[in-house]
Amino acid sequence: MKGKTILMIVLISILSIAFVSFQYGQTSTIRTMSTFFVPSEVPLPPNIDELLKKDYGESKYYDKNETIKISLEKIIDEKYFIEYSWVDGNESYFGVGLLIEHLNKETLKKDDFKSIWIEDNLGNKYMPLPYYEITDFPKDRPLGWKQLFYGKFPSIDKKAKNITIHFKYQEQEFKIKNVPIQ
């Protein structure tokens, strides 16, 4: 009976620590778990805070000028086939998510977006489908100097290895080159 009580106390303590750590976010969880659950003979990184900050929130695919930076947030290769009684077909698309930010933290206007297109390494050019969205970032309390762009394109040729995204904004063309898609 005494062994079961000790086991229950230990389990409740571990779960409590994990729950409290979860409440403080990923860095606190990593720090707490590495403090309590990593054996002392396992060397920890010299400074876990520096490792967590490294390139956090920065895309390695971007282009910028003196005031505007366009960064690739995500690409989506959606394979979607639909069959209903009235519709039958391939609804697949290639999606692009970009982060637009003013480096001096001045207000951005949605009207400054002019056009976008994609070219693959095979020389094919893809124009956007008639769907795109520019939203303020974050949605709940916009900063004013950051926006998100989401656009859809026809599916990219299966033989293509990488793409270049051409984004015209405020009369300047930004090129995000050599984005791998395979």
PyMOL commands that set and color helices and strands:
alter all, ss='L'
color gray80, all
select helices_A, chain A and resi 2-23+26-36+48-53+110-112
alter helices_A, ss='H'
color red, helices_A
select strands_A, chain A and resi 62-64+68-78+81-83+88-90+93-102+113-120+125-126+132-136+146-153+162-169+172-180
alter strands_A, ss='S'
color yellow, strands_A
deselect
rebuild
show_as cartoon
